Amino acid sequence: MTDGLFPPNLQETDALLSELFEEVQKWEGFIAGGTKLGVGAEAVDSLRQSKVSFGNPRDRLIQLTEETFKNSGTELNNIYKQQMQEQFDFYYMRLTVDLRPERAARFWRLTCELNFSPKGNNEPIIQSLFPTQKWRSVMSFGVGMEVGLNGNLDWNIGVDSSQLAELVELLPGELKANVGNKDNFKAFLAVPAYRYELGHPEILTNGEGNSNCYWRIQDRELQKIGTAKFAVVFKVPKGTEAVTLIGTTWAEPNLSWLTGDIRDVFGDLSDKLKQLLLQKNKVASRFARGVYGEKWELILPQAS
């Protein structure tokens, strides 16, 4: 997988959460003298029952051609025109990750890794990714917007005219020209109705120019993300009929929330669990929910 990211062993996280649940339930039962789940056991159980899953990458897998951009009212950059004519087929793909926190569960970080194959001479090359750190403001804007690809295979944002000035104010200077009125949107519409209400997200993205990539989104209210939408533009040597995609994704819980809810029995837990939990979010991946190594064989569609 991508250098610097180490996916958790999800079998081990399941076992650790079960161990924590049993201990918290036991000690809360001694205190309350009943069989109903206490506050701490309820918190651990809500985390155990939370789910993270991928959408289907075939849902929005489209070949990009010169006509794609002409029909969207924009002109493709000459470099990419030449590559499309002589060397590569270009594709746009949108993949979703669904975070379903159970009851009160709170999360702070979501990671999504994608790895394209084959490797070697026919290796796919990632051209563009969305979102990236420079676009983080759109993930806390709270208003629906259109995300599109312009002729430079970069991203444009379209919003209602009444929201335009407010959004432009939030963005760094180099992006202001990439935002406009969605009624005059001249770009290939990649992600319609893009809307989140996060607080102050941080986004780490890597992979352009490679065959594997990742996104890492951090926010104190990450559980509000619901369905995260990730967009990829990639290219393959002309004539390539299929690629293999392997995805891994995981969400890390907010351990300050978890330790707060089990504080009444924290001192009774095993030394192993206490030492782990005292490290807070440094070890949150040990309690993560996720999917490891989901694999798709993607037949690449041909534009008519």
Secondary structure, DSSP 8 states (H G I E B T S, - for coil): --TT-----HHHHHHHHHHHHHHHHHHHHHHH-SSS--HHHHHHHHHHH-EEEE--TTTTEEEE-HHHHHTTT----HHHHHHHHHTEEEEEEEEEEEEE--TT--EEEEEEEEEEE--GGG--EEEEEES-GGGGGGGSS-S-EEEEE-TTS-EEEEE-HHHHHHHHHHS-GGGGGGEEEGGG--SEEEEEEE----SS-EEEEE-TTSSEEEEEEE-TTGGGG-EEEEEEEEEEETT--EEEEEEEEEEEE-HHHHHHHTGGGGGGS-HHHHHHHTTGGGGGGGG-EEEEEEEEEEE-----
